[in-house]
Amino acid sequence: MRKAYTPETAAADVASALALLEGRWKLLILFHLFDGKVQRYSDLERLIPGISQKMLAQQLRALEADGIVLRTVYPQVPPKVEYRLSASGQALCPALDALLLWQEQKPAAGEPSA
């Protein structure tokens, strides 16, 4: 059964959800992991120019701690670490697609709305 919301609790819960995705790099990391893609740490470094190793590690740790990304470490030398979206992370895909659609459909600044 779905939780019953008041305007205040709905706003607070949406704000909490958006806070999980705050940061310059988190959404970019997520979009590289959508479609069930599994990426190694080095692949993500290569795919996201401009991100430092320290920032990539921090953002991945935060996404992992929030249950959005799963980290798999393989016991080998050199270490192999892979990242993929959890079920919760995959569930974000339709929500982010809906935001993209909303962005495409809303009038540009200064344009009158229909």
Phi and psi restraints in degrees (range 20) as a CNS / XPLOR table:
assign (resid 1 and name C) (resid 2 and name N)
       (resid 2 and name CA) (resid 2 and name C) 1.0 -76.7 20.0 2
assign (resid 2 and name N) (resid 2 and name CA)
       (resid 2 and name C) (resid 3 and name N) 1.0 144.9 20.0 2
assign (resid 2 and name C) (resid 3 and name N)
       (resid 3 and name CA) (resid 3 and name C) 1.0 -64.2 20.0 2
assign (resid 3 and name N) (resid 3 and name CA)
       (resid 3 and name C) (resid 4 and name N) 1.0 140.4 20.0 2
assign (resid 3 and name C) (resid 4 and name N)
       (resid 4 and name CA) (resid 4 and name C) 1.0 -85.5 20.0 2
assign (resid 4 and name N) (resid 4 and name CA)
       (resid 4 and name C) (resid 5 and name N) 1.0 132.8 20.0 2
assign (resid 4 and name C) (resid 5 and name N)
       (resid 5 and name CA) (resid 5 and name C) 1.0 -115.3 20.0 2
assign (resid 5 and name N) (resid 5 and name CA)
       (resid 5 and name C) (resid 6 and name N) 1.0 147.9 20.0 2
assign (resid 5 and name C) (resid 6 and name N)
       (resid 6 and name CA) (resid 6 and name C) 1.0 -101.1 20.0 2
assign (resid 6 and name N) (resid 6 and name CA)
       (resid 6 and name C) (resid 7 and name N) 1.0 167.1 20.0 2
assign (resid 6 and name C) (resid 7 and name N)
       (resid 7 and name CA) (resid 7 and name C) 1.0 -55.7 20.0 2
assign (resid 7 and name N) (resid 7 and name CA)
       (resid 7 and name C) (resid 8 and name N) 1.0 -36.9 20.0 2
assign (resid 7 and name C) (resid 8 and name N)
       (resid 8 and name CA) (resid 8 and name C) 1.0 -69.0 20.0 2
assign (resid 8 and name N) (resid 8 and name CA)
       (resid 8 and name C) (resid 9 and name N) 1.0 -46.3 20.0 2
assign (resid 8 and name C) (resid 9 and name N)
       (resid 9 and name CA) (resid 9 and name C) 1.0 -70.2 20.0 2
assign (resid 9 and name N) (resid 9 and name CA)
       (resid 9 and name C) (resid 10 and name N) 1.0 -34.7 20.0 2
assign (resid 9 and name C) (resid 10 and name N)
       (resid 10 and name CA) (resid 10 and name C) 1.0 -63.3 20.0 2
assign (resid 10 and name N) (resid 10 and name CA)
       (resid 10 and name C) (resid 11 and name N) 1.0 -46.5 20.0 2
assign (resid 10 and name C) (resid 11 and name N)
       (resid 11 and name CA) (resid 11 and name C) 1.0 -62.0 20.0 2
assign (resid 11 and name N) (resid 11 and name CA)
       (resid 11 and name C) (resid 12 and name N) 1.0 -42.1 20.0 2
assign (resid 11 and name C) (resid 12 and name N)
       (resid 12 and name CA) (resid 12 and name C) 1.0 -65.5 20.0 2
assign (resid 12 and name N) (resid 12 and name CA)
       (resid 12 and name C) (resid 13 and name N) 1.0 -42.1 20.0 2
assign (resid 12 and name C) (resid 13 and name N)
       (resid 13 and name CA) (resid 13 and name C) 1.0 -69.9 20.0 2
assign (resid 13 and name N) (resid 13 and name CA)
       (resid 13 and name C) (resid 14 and name N) 1.0 -37.3 20.0 2
assign (resid 13 and name C) (resid 14 and name N)
       (resid 14 and name CA) (resid 14 and name C) 1.0 -65.8 20.0 2
assign (resid 14 and name N) (resid 14 and name CA)
       (resid 14 and name C) (resid 15 and name N) 1.0 -41.1 20.0 2
assign (resid 14 and name C) (resid 15 and name N)
       (resid 15 and name CA) (resid 15 and name C) 1.0 -61.4 20.0 2
assign (resid 15 and name N) (resid 15 and name CA)
       (resid 15 and name C) (resid 16 and name N) 1.0 -39.9 20.0 2
assign (resid 15 and name C) (resid 16 and name N)
       (resid 16 and name CA) (resid 16 and name C) 1.0 -64.3 20.0 2
assign (resid 16 and name N) (resid 16 and name CA)
       (resid 16 and name C) (resid 17 and name N) 1.0 -41.5 20.0 2
assign (resid 16 and name C) (resid 17 and name N)
       (resid 17 and name CA) (resid 17 and name C) 1.0 -64.2 20.0 2
assign (resid 17 and name N) (resid 17 and name CA)
       (resid 17 and name C) (resid 18 and name N) 1.0 -44.2 20.0 2
assign (resid 17 and name C) (resid 18 and name N)
       (resid 18 and name CA) (resid 18 and name C) 1.0 -65.1 20.0 2
assign (resid 18 and name N) (resid 18 and name CA)
       (resid 18 and name C) (resid 19 and name N) 1.0 -34.0 20.0 2
assign (resid 18 and name C) (resid 19 and name N)
       (resid 19 and name CA) (resid 19 and name C) 1.0 -62.6 20.0 2
assign (resid 19 and name N) (resid 19 and name CA)
       (resid 19 and name C) (resid 20 and name N) 1.0 -31.3 20.0 2
assign (resid 19 and name C) (resid 20 and name N)
       (resid 20 and name CA) (resid 20 and name C) 1.0 -64.7 20.0 2
assign (resid 20 and name N) (resid 20 and name CA)
       (resid 20 and name C) (resid 21 and name N) 1.0 -24.8 20.0 2
assign (resid 20 and name C) (resid 21 and name N)
       (resid 21 and name CA) (resid 21 and name C) 1.0 -102.5 20.0 2
assign (resid 21 and name N) (resid 21 and name CA)
       (resid 21 and name C) (resid 22 and name N) 1.0 1.7 20.0 2
assign (resid 21 and name C) (resid 22 and name N)
       (resid 22 and name CA) (resid 22 and name C) 1.0 -66.6 20.0 2
assign (resid 22 and name N) (resid 22 and name CA)
       (resid 22 and name C) (resid 23 and name N) 1.0 152.3 20.0 2
assign (resid 22 and name C) (resid 23 and name N)
       (resid 23 and name CA) (resid 23 and name C) 1.0 121.8 20.0 2
assign (resid 23 and name N) (resid 23 and name CA)
       (resid 23 and name C) (resid 24 and name N) 1.0 155.6 20.0 2
assign (resid 23 and name C) (resid 24 and name N)
       (resid 24 and name CA) (resid 24 and name C) 1.0 -67.5 20.0 2
assign (resid 24 and name N) (resid 24 and name CA)
       (resid 24 and name C) (resid 25 and name N) 1.0 -29.6 20.0 2
assign (resid 24 and name C) (resid 25 and name N)
       (resid 25 and name CA) (resid 25 and name C) 1.0 -112.1 20.0 2
assign (resid 25 and name N) (resid 25 and name CA)
       (resid 25 and name C) (resid 26 and name N) 1.0 -18.5 20.0 2
assign (resid 25 and name C) (resid 26 and name N)
       (resid 26 and name CA) (resid 26 and name C) 1.0 -59.1 20.0 2
assign (resid 26 and name N) (resid 26 and name CA)
       (resid 26 and name C) (resid 27 and name N) 1.0 -46.1 20.0 2
assign (resid 26 and name C) (resid 27 and name N)
       (resid 27 and name CA) (resid 27 and name C) 1.0 -64.5 20.0 2
assign (resid 27 and name N) (resid 27 and name CA)
       (resid 27 and name C) (resid 28 and name N) 1.0 -38.6 20.0 2
assign (resid 27 and name C) (resid 28 and name N)
       (resid 28 and name CA) (resid 28 and name C) 1.0 -63.3 20.0 2
assign (resid 28 and name N) (resid 28 and name CA)
       (resid 28 and name C) (resid 29 and name N) 1.0 -42.7 20.0 2
assign (resid 28 and name C) (resid 29 and name N)
       (resid 29 and name CA) (resid 29 and name C) 1.0 -59.6 20.0 2
assign (resid 29 and name N) (resid 29 and name CA)
       (resid 29 and name C) (resid 30 and name N) 1.0 -47.1 20.0 2
assign (resid 29 and name C) (resid 30 and name N)
       (resid 30 and name CA) (resid 30 and name C) 1.0 -60.2 20.0 2
assign (resid 30 and name N) (resid 30 and name CA)
       (resid 30 and name C) (resid 31 and name N) 1.0 -44.0 20.0 2
assign (resid 30 and name C) (resid 31 and name N)
       (resid 31 and name CA) (resid 31 and name C) 1.0 -64.6 20.0 2
assign (resid 31 and name N) (resid 31 and name CA)
       (resid 31 and name C) (resid 32 and name N) 1.0 -28.4 20.0 2
assign (resid 31 and name C) (resid 32 and name N)
       (resid 32 and name CA) (resid 32 and name C) 1.0 -75.0 20.0 2
assign (resid 32 and name N) (resid 32 and name CA)
       (resid 32 and name C) (resid 33 and name N) 1.0 -18.0 20.0 2
assign (resid 32 and name C) (resid 33 and name N)
       (resid 33 and name CA) (resid 33 and name C) 1.0 -101.6 20.0 2
assign (resid 33 and name N) (resid 33 and name CA)
       (resid 33 and name C) (resid 34 and name N) 1.0 -7.4 20.0 2
assign (resid 33 and name C) (resid 34 and name N)
       (resid 34 and name CA) (resid 34 and name C) 1.0 -64.8 20.0 2
assign (resid 34 and name N) (resid 34 and name CA)
       (resid 34 and name C) (resid 35 and name N) 1.0 166.6 20.0 2
assign (resid 34 and name C) (resid 35 and name N)
       (resid 35 and name CA) (resid 35 and name C) 1.0 67.6 20.0 2
assign (resid 35 and name N) (resid 35 and name CA)
       (resid 35 and name C) (resid 36 and name N) 1.0 26.5 20.0 2
assign (resid 35 and name C) (resid 36 and name N)
       (resid 36 and name CA) (resid 36 and name C) 1.0 71.7 20.0 2
assign (resid 36 and name N) (resid 36 and name CA)
       (resid 36 and name C) (resid 37 and name N) 1.0 14.1 20.0 2
assign (resid 36 and name C) (resid 37 and name N)
       (resid 37 and name CA) (resid 37 and name C) 1.0 -66.0 20.0 2
assign (resid 37 and name N) (resid 37 and name CA)
       (resid 37 and name C) (resid 38 and name N) 1.0 141.9 20.0 2
assign (resid 37 and name C) (resid 38 and name N)
       (resid 38 and name CA) (resid 38 and name C) 1.0 -110.5 20.0 2
assign (resid 38 and name N) (resid 38 and name CA)
       (resid 38 and name C) (resid 39 and name N) 1.0 128.3 20.0 2
assign (resid 38 and name C) (resid 39 and name N)
       (resid 39 and name CA) (resid 39 and name C) 1.0 -124.9 20.0 2
assign (resid 39 and name N) (resid 39 and name CA)
       (resid 39 and name C) (resid 40 and name N) 1.0 138.9 20.0 2
assign (resid 39 and name C) (resid 40 and name N)
       (resid 40 and name CA) (resid 40 and name C) 1.0 -79.4 20.0 2
assign (resid 40 and name N) (resid 40 and name CA)
       (resid 40 and name C) (resid 41 and name N) 1.0 158.2 20.0 2
assign (resid 40 and name C) (resid 41 and name N)
       (resid 41 and name CA) (resid 41 and name C) 1.0 -53.6 20.0 2
assign (resid 41 and name N) (resid 41 and name CA)
       (resid 41 and name C) (resid 42 and name N) 1.0 -46.6 20.0 2
assign (resid 41 and name C) (resid 42 and name N)
       (resid 42 and name CA) (resid 42 and name C) 1.0 -64.9 20.0 2
assign (resid 42 and name N) (resid 42 and name CA)
       (resid 42 and name C) (resid 43 and name N) 1.0 -32.3 20.0 2
assign (resid 42 and name C) (resid 43 and name N)
       (resid 43 and name CA) (resid 43 and name C) 1.0 -65.8 20.0 2
assign (resid 43 and name N) (resid 43 and name CA)
       (resid 43 and name C) (resid 44 and name N) 1.0 -43.5 20.0 2
assign (resid 43 and name C) (resid 44 and name N)
       (resid 44 and name CA) (resid 44 and name C) 1.0 -63.7 20.0 2
assign (resid 44 and name N) (resid 44 and name CA)
       (resid 44 and name C) (resid 45 and name N) 1.0 -39.0 20.0 2
assign (resid 44 and name C) (resid 45 and name N)
       (resid 45 and name CA) (resid 45 and name C) 1.0 -57.8 20.0 2
assign (resid 45 and name N) (resid 45 and name CA)
       (resid 45 and name C) (resid 46 and name N) 1.0 -44.4 20.0 2
assign (resid 45 and name C) (resid 46 and name N)
       (resid 46 and name CA) (resid 46 and name C) 1.0 -70.1 20.0 2
assign (resid 46 and name N) (resid 46 and name CA)
       (resid 46 and name C) (resid 47 and name N) 1.0 -38.0 20.0 2
assign (resid 46 and name C) (resid 47 and name N)
       (resid 47 and name CA) (resid 47 and name C) 1.0 -74.3 20.0 2
assign (resid 47 and name N) (resid 47 and name CA)
       (resid 47 and name C) (resid 48 and name N) 1.0 -20.3 20.0 2
assign (resid 47 and name C) (resid 48 and name N)
       (resid 48 and name CA) (resid 48 and name C) 1.0 -119.0 20.0 2
assign (resid 48 and name N) (resid 48 and name CA)
       (resid 48 and name C) (resid 49 and name N) 1.0 81.5 20.0 2
assign (resid 48 and name C) (resid 49 and name N)
       (resid 49 and name CA) (resid 49 and name C) 1.0 -62.9 20.0 2
assign (resid 49 and name N) (resid 49 and name CA)
       (resid 49 and name C) (resid 50 and name N) 1.0 141.5 20.0 2
assign (resid 49 and name C) (resid 50 and name N)
       (resid 50 and name CA) (resid 50 and name C) 1.0 96.1 20.0 2
assign (resid 50 and name N) (resid 50 and name CA)
       (resid 50 and name C) (resid 51 and name N) 1.0 -14.3 20.0 2
assign (resid 50 and name C) (resid 51 and name N)
       (resid 51 and name CA) (resid 51 and name C) 1.0 -87.1 20.0 2
assign (resid 51 and name N) (resid 51 and name CA)
       (resid 51 and name C) (resid 52 and name N) 1.0 135.4 20.0 2
assign (resid 51 and name C) (resid 52 and name N)
       (resid 52 and name CA) (resid 52 and name C) 1.0 -81.3 20.0 2
assign (resid 52 and name N) (resid 52 and name CA)
       (resid 52 and name C) (resid 53 and name N) 1.0 160.4 20.0 2
assign (resid 52 and name C) (resid 53 and name N)
       (resid 53 and name CA) (resid 53 and name C) 1.0 -59.7 20.0 2
assign (resid 53 and name N) (resid 53 and name CA)
       (resid 53 and name C) (resid 54 and name N) 1.0 -41.1 20.0 2
assign (resid 53 and name C) (resid 54 and name N)
       (resid 54 and name CA) (resid 54 and name C) 1.0 -63.5 20.0 2
assign (resid 54 and name N) (resid 54 and name CA)
       (resid 54 and name C) (resid 55 and name N) 1.0 -44.4 20.0 2
assign (resid 54 and name C) (resid 55 and name N)
       (resid 55 and name CA) (resid 55 and name C) 1.0 -68.5 20.0 2
assign (resid 55 and name N) (resid 55 and name CA)
       (resid 55 and name C) (resid 56 and name N) 1.0 -40.4 20.0 2
assign (resid 55 and name C) (resid 56 and name N)
       (resid 56 and name CA) (resid 56 and name C) 1.0 -61.0 20.0 2
assign (resid 56 and name N) (resid 56 and name CA)
       (resid 56 and name C) (resid 57 and name N) 1.0 -45.5 20.0 2
assign (resid 56 and name C) (resid 57 and name N)
       (resid 57 and name CA) (resid 57 and name C) 1.0 -61.5 20.0 2
assign (resid 57 and name N) (resid 57 and name CA)
       (resid 57 and name C) (resid 58 and name N) 1.0 -43.8 20.0 2
assign (resid 57 and name C) (resid 58 and name N)
       (resid 58 and name CA) (resid 58 and name C) 1.0 -62.9 20.0 2
assign (resid 58 and name N) (resid 58 and name CA)
       (resid 58 and name C) (resid 59 and name N) 1.0 -45.2 20.0 2
assign (resid 58 and name C) (resid 59 and name N)
       (resid 59 and name CA) (resid 59 and name C) 1.0 -67.3 20.0 2
assign (resid 59 and name N) (resid 59 and name CA)
       (resid 59 and name C) (resid 60 and name N) 1.0 -40.2 20.0 2
assign (resid 59 and name C) (resid 60 and name N)
       (resid 60 and name CA) (resid 60 and name C) 1.0 -65.8 20.0 2
assign (resid 60 and name N) (resid 60 and name CA)
       (resid 60 and name C) (resid 61 and name N) 1.0 -40.5 20.0 2
assign (resid 60 and name C) (resid 61 and name N)
       (resid 61 and name CA) (resid 61 and name C) 1.0 -61.6 20.0 2
assign (resid 61 and name N) (resid 61 and name CA)
       (resid 61 and name C) (resid 62 and name N) 1.0 -42.7 20.0 2
assign (resid 61 and name C) (resid 62 and name N)
       (resid 62 and name CA) (resid 62 and name C) 1.0 -64.5 20.0 2
assign (resid 62 and name N) (resid 62 and name CA)
       (resid 62 and name C) (resid 63 and name N) 1.0 -43.8 20.0 2
assign (resid 62 and name C) (resid 63 and name N)
       (resid 63 and name CA) (resid 63 and name C) 1.0 -64.9 20.0 2
assign (resid 63 and name N) (resid 63 and name CA)
       (resid 63 and name C) (resid 64 and name N) 1.0 -36.4 20.0 2
assign (resid 63 and name C) (resid 64 and name N)
       (resid 64 and name CA) (resid 64 and name C) 1.0 -67.3 20.0 2
assign (resid 64 and name N) (resid 64 and name CA)
       (resid 64 and name C) (resid 65 and name N) 1.0 -44.7 20.0 2
assign (resid 64 and name C) (resid 65 and name N)
       (resid 65 and name CA) (resid 65 and name C) 1.0 -62.5 20.0 2
assign (resid 65 and name N) (resid 65 and name CA)
       (resid 65 and name C) (resid 66 and name N) 1.0 -31.0 20.0 2
assign (resid 65 and name C) (resid 66 and name N)
       (resid 66 and name CA) (resid 66 and name C) 1.0 -85.4 20.0 2
assign (resid 66 and name N) (resid 66 and name CA)
       (resid 66 and name C) (resid 67 and name N) 1.0 0.5 20.0 2
assign (resid 66 and name C) (resid 67 and name N)
       (resid 67 and name CA) (resid 67 and name C) 1.0 78.3 20.0 2
assign (resid 67 and name N) (resid 67 and name CA)
       (resid 67 and name C) (resid 68 and name N) 1.0 17.5 20.0 2
assign (resid 67 and name C) (resid 68 and name N)
       (resid 68 and name CA) (resid 68 and name C) 1.0 -93.0 20.0 2
assign (resid 68 and name N) (resid 68 and name CA)
       (resid 68 and name C) (resid 69 and name N) 1.0 -33.4 20.0 2
assign (resid 68 and name C) (resid 69 and name N)
       (resid 69 and name CA) (resid 69 and name C) 1.0 -121.0 20.0 2
assign (resid 69 and name N) (resid 69 and name CA)
       (resid 69 and name C) (resid 70 and name N) 1.0 142.4 20.0 2
assign (resid 69 and name C) (resid 70 and name N)
       (resid 70 and name CA) (resid 70 and name C) 1.0 -107.3 20.0 2
assign (resid 70 and name N) (resid 70 and name CA)
       (resid 70 and name C) (resid 71 and name N) 1.0 138.4 20.0 2
assign (resid 70 and name C) (resid 71 and name N)
       (resid 71 and name CA) (resid 71 and name C) 1.0 -115.3 20.0 2
assign (resid 71 and name N) (resid 71 and name CA)
       (resid 71 and name C) (resid 72 and name N) 1.0 129.1 20.0 2
assign (resid 71 and name C) (resid 72 and name N)
       (resid 72 and name CA) (resid 72 and name C) 1.0 -120.4 20.0 2
assign (resid 72 and name N) (resid 72 and name CA)
       (resid 72 and name C) (resid 73 and name N) 1.0 124.7 20.0 2
assign (resid 72 and name C) (resid 73 and name N)
       (resid 73 and name CA) (resid 73 and name C) 1.0 -108.9 20.0 2
assign (resid 73 and name N) (resid 73 and name CA)
       (resid 73 and name C) (resid 74 and name N) 1.0 127.4 20.0 2
assign (resid 73 and name C) (resid 74 and name N)
       (resid 74 and name CA) (resid 74 and name C) 1.0 -98.9 20.0 2
assign (resid 74 and name N) (resid 74 and name CA)
       (resid 74 and name C) (resid 75 and name N) 1.0 131.5 20.0 2
assign (resid 74 and name C) (resid 75 and name N)
       (resid 75 and name CA) (resid 75 and name C) 1.0 -77.0 20.0 2
assign (resid 75 and name N) (resid 75 and name CA)
       (resid 75 and name C) (resid 76 and name N) 1.0 85.7 20.0 2
assign (resid 75 and name C) (resid 76 and name N)
       (resid 76 and name CA) (resid 76 and name C) 1.0 -149.4 20.0 2
assign (resid 76 and name N) (resid 76 and name CA)
       (resid 76 and name C) (resid 77 and name N) 1.0 168.2 20.0 2
assign (resid 76 and name C) (resid 77 and name N)
       (resid 77 and name CA) (resid 77 and name C) 1.0 -120.5 20.0 2
assign (resid 77 and name N) (resid 77 and name CA)
       (resid 77 and name C) (resid 78 and name N) 1.0 124.4 20.0 2
assign (resid 77 and name C) (resid 78 and name N)
       (resid 78 and name CA) (resid 78 and name C) 1.0 -68.9 20.0 2
assign (resid 78 and name N) (resid 78 and name CA)
       (resid 78 and name C) (resid 79 and name N) 1.0 158.9 20.0 2
assign (resid 78 and name C) (resid 79 and name N)
       (resid 79 and name CA) (resid 79 and name C) 1.0 -61.4 20.0 2
assign (resid 79 and name N) (resid 79 and name CA)
       (resid 79 and name C) (resid 80 and name N) 1.0 141.8 20.0 2
assign (resid 79 and name C) (resid 80 and name N)
       (resid 80 and name CA) (resid 80 and name C) 1.0 -114.4 20.0 2
assign (resid 80 and name N) (resid 80 and name CA)
       (resid 80 and name C) (resid 81 and name N) 1.0 123.0 20.0 2
assign (resid 80 and name C) (resid 81 and name N)
       (resid 81 and name CA) (resid 81 and name C) 1.0 -125.6 20.0 2
assign (resid 81 and name N) (resid 81 and name CA)
       (resid 81 and name C) (resid 82 and name N) 1.0 129.6 20.0 2
assign (resid 81 and name C) (resid 82 and name N)
       (resid 82 and name CA) (resid 82 and name C) 1.0 -121.3 20.0 2
assign (resid 82 and name N) (resid 82 and name CA)
       (resid 82 and name C) (resid 83 and name N) 1.0 150.2 20.0 2
assign (resid 82 and name C) (resid 83 and name N)
       (resid 83 and name CA) (resid 83 and name C) 1.0 -126.1 20.0 2
assign (resid 83 and name N) (resid 83 and name CA)
       (resid 83 and name C) (resid 84 and name N) 1.0 141.2 20.0 2
assign (resid 83 and name C) (resid 84 and name N)
       (resid 84 and name CA) (resid 84 and name C) 1.0 -149.4 20.0 2
assign (resid 84 and name N) (resid 84 and name CA)
       (resid 84 and name C) (resid 85 and name N) 1.0 164.8 20.0 2
assign (resid 84 and name C) (resid 85 and name N)
       (resid 85 and name CA) (resid 85 and name C) 1.0 -77.4 20.0 2
assign (resid 85 and name N) (resid 85 and name CA)
       (resid 85 and name C) (resid 86 and name N) 1.0 142.8 20.0 2
assign (resid 85 and name C) (resid 86 and name N)
       (resid 86 and name CA) (resid 86 and name C) 1.0 -76.9 20.0 2
assign (resid 86 and name N) (resid 86 and name CA)
       (resid 86 and name C) (resid 87 and name N) 1.0 176.3 20.0 2
assign (resid 86 and name C) (resid 87 and name N)
       (resid 87 and name CA) (resid 87 and name C) 1.0 -59.5 20.0 2
assign (resid 87 and name N) (resid 87 and name CA)
       (resid 87 and name C) (resid 88 and name N) 1.0 -38.9 20.0 2
assign (resid 87 and name C) (resid 88 and name N)
       (resid 88 and name CA) (resid 88 and name C) 1.0 -63.8 20.0 2
assign (resid 88 and name N) (resid 88 and name CA)
       (resid 88 and name C) (resid 89 and name N) 1.0 -40.4 20.0 2
assign (resid 88 and name C) (resid 89 and name N)
       (resid 89 and name CA) (resid 89 and name C) 1.0 -66.0 20.0 2
assign (resid 89 and name N) (resid 89 and name CA)
       (resid 89 and name C) (resid 90 and name N) 1.0 -40.7 20.0 2
assign (resid 89 and name C) (resid 90 and name N)
       (resid 90 and name CA) (resid 90 and name C) 1.0 -64.1 20.0 2
assign (resid 90 and name N) (resid 90 and name CA)
       (resid 90 and name C) (resid 91 and name N) 1.0 -33.9 20.0 2
assign (resid 90 and name C) (resid 91 and name N)
       (resid 91 and name CA) (resid 91 and name C) 1.0 -66.1 20.0 2
assign (resid 91 and name N) (resid 91 and name CA)
       (resid 91 and name C) (resid 92 and name N) 1.0 -19.2 20.0 2
assign (resid 91 and name C) (resid 92 and name N)
       (resid 92 and name CA) (resid 92 and name C) 1.0 -71.0 20.0 2
assign (resid 92 and name N) (resid 92 and name CA)
       (resid 92 and name C) (resid 93 and name N) 1.0 -25.3 20.0 2
assign (resid 92 and name C) (resid 93 and name N)
       (resid 93 and name CA) (resid 93 and name C) 1.0 -54.9 20.0 2
assign (resid 93 and name N) (resid 93 and name CA)
       (resid 93 and name C) (resid 94 and name N) 1.0 -52.1 20.0 2
assign (resid 93 and name C) (resid 94 and name N)
       (resid 94 and name CA) (resid 94 and name C) 1.0 -62.7 20.0 2
assign (resid 94 and name N) (resid 94 and name CA)
       (resid 94 and name C) (resid 95 and name N) 1.0 -34.5 20.0 2
assign (resid 94 and name C) (resid 95 and name N)
       (resid 95 and name CA) (resid 95 and name C) 1.0 -66.0 20.0 2
assign (resid 95 and name N) (resid 95 and name CA)
       (resid 95 and name C) (resid 96 and name N) 1.0 -42.2 20.0 2
assign (resid 95 and name C) (resid 96 and name N)
       (resid 96 and name CA) (resid 96 and name C) 1.0 -71.2 20.0 2
assign (resid 96 and name N) (resid 96 and name CA)
       (resid 96 and name C) (resid 97 and name N) 1.0 -35.3 20.0 2
assign (resid 96 and name C) (resid 97 and name N)
       (resid 97 and name CA) (resid 97 and name C) 1.0 -62.2 20.0 2
assign (resid 97 and name N) (resid 97 and name CA)
       (resid 97 and name C) (resid 98 and name N) 1.0 -39.8 20.0 2
assign (resid 97 and name C) (resid 98 and name N)
       (resid 98 and name CA) (resid 98 and name C) 1.0 -63.3 20.0 2
assign (resid 98 and name N) (resid 98 and name CA)
       (resid 98 and name C) (resid 99 and name N) 1.0 -38.5 20.0 2
assign (resid 98 and name C) (resid 99 and name N)
       (resid 99 and name CA) (resid 99 and name C) 1.0 -64.8 20.0 2
assign (resid 99 and name N) (resid 99 and name CA)
       (resid 99 and name C) (resid 100 and name N) 1.0 -39.7 20.0 2
assign (resid 99 and name C) (resid 100 and name N)
       (resid 100 and name CA) (resid 100 and name C) 1.0 -62.5 20.0 2
assign (resid 100 and name N) (resid 100 and name CA)
       (resid 100 and name C) (resid 101 and name N) 1.0 -44.2 20.0 2
assign (resid 100 and name C) (resid 101 and name N)
       (resid 101 and name CA) (resid 101 and name C) 1.0 -62.1 20.0 2
assign (resid 101 and name N) (resid 101 and name CA)
       (resid 101 and name C) (resid 102 and name N) 1.0 -43.8 20.0 2
assign (resid 101 and name C) (resid 102 and name N)
       (resid 102 and name CA) (resid 102 and name C) 1.0 -58.6 20.0 2
assign (resid 102 and name N) (resid 102 and name CA)
       (resid 102 and name C) (resid 103 and name N) 1.0 -44.6 20.0 2
assign (resid 102 and name C) (resid 103 and name N)
       (resid 103 and name CA) (resid 103 and name C) 1.0 -61.4 20.0 2
assign (resid 103 and name N) (resid 103 and name CA)
       (resid 103 and name C) (resid 104 and name N) 1.0 -40.9 20.0 2
assign (resid 103 and name C) (resid 104 and name N)
       (resid 104 and name CA) (resid 104 and name C) 1.0 -66.5 20.0 2
assign (resid 104 and name N) (resid 104 and name CA)
       (resid 104 and name C) (resid 105 and name N) 1.0 -34.3 20.0 2
assign (resid 104 and name C) (resid 105 and name N)
       (resid 105 and name CA) (resid 105 and name C) 1.0 -89.6 20.0 2
assign (resid 105 and name N) (resid 105 and name CA)
       (resid 105 and name C) (resid 106 and name N) 1.0 -20.9 20.0 2
assign (resid 105 and name C) (resid 106 and name N)
       (resid 106 and name CA) (resid 106 and name C) 1.0 -74.5 20.0 2
assign (resid 106 and name N) (resid 106 and name CA)
       (resid 106 and name C) (resid 107 and name N) 1.0 148.5 20.0 2
assign (resid 106 and name C) (resid 107 and name N)
       (resid 107 and name CA) (resid 107 and name C) 1.0 -66.5 20.0 2
assign (resid 107 and name N) (resid 107 and name CA)
       (resid 107 and name C) (resid 108 and name N) 1.0 147.2 20.0 2
assign (resid 107 and name C) (resid 108 and name N)
       (resid 108 and name CA) (resid 108 and name C) 1.0 -67.5 20.0 2
assign (resid 108 and name N) (resid 108 and name CA)
       (resid 108 and name C) (resid 109 and name N) 1.0 157.8 20.0 2
assign (resid 108 and name C) (resid 109 and name N)
       (resid 109 and name CA) (resid 109 and name C) 1.0 -54.8 20.0 2
assign (resid 109 and name N) (resid 109 and name CA)
       (resid 109 and name C) (resid 110 and name N) 1.0 130.9 20.0 2
assign (resid 109 and name C) (resid 110 and name N)
       (resid 110 and name CA) (resid 110 and name C) 1.0 92.1 20.0 2
assign (resid 110 and name N) (resid 110 and name CA)
       (resid 110 and name C) (resid 111 and name N) 1.0 -14.5 20.0 2
assign (resid 110 and name C) (resid 111 and name N)
       (resid 111 and name CA) (resid 111 and name C) 1.0 -87.1 20.0 2
assign (resid 111 and name N) (resid 111 and name CA)
       (resid 111 and name C) (resid 112 and name N) 1.0 143.2 20.0 2
assign (resid 111 and name C) (resid 112 and name N)
       (resid 112 and name CA) (resid 112 and name C) 1.0 -72.1 20.0 2
assign (resid 112 and name N) (resid 112 and name CA)
       (resid 112 and name C) (resid 113 and name N) 1.0 144.4 20.0 2
assign (resid 112 and name C) (resid 113 and name N)
       (resid 113 and name CA) (resid 113 and name C) 1.0 -82.4 20.0 2
assign (resid 113 and name N) (resid 113 and name CA)
       (resid 113 and name C) (resid 114 and name N) 1.0 154.4 20.0 2
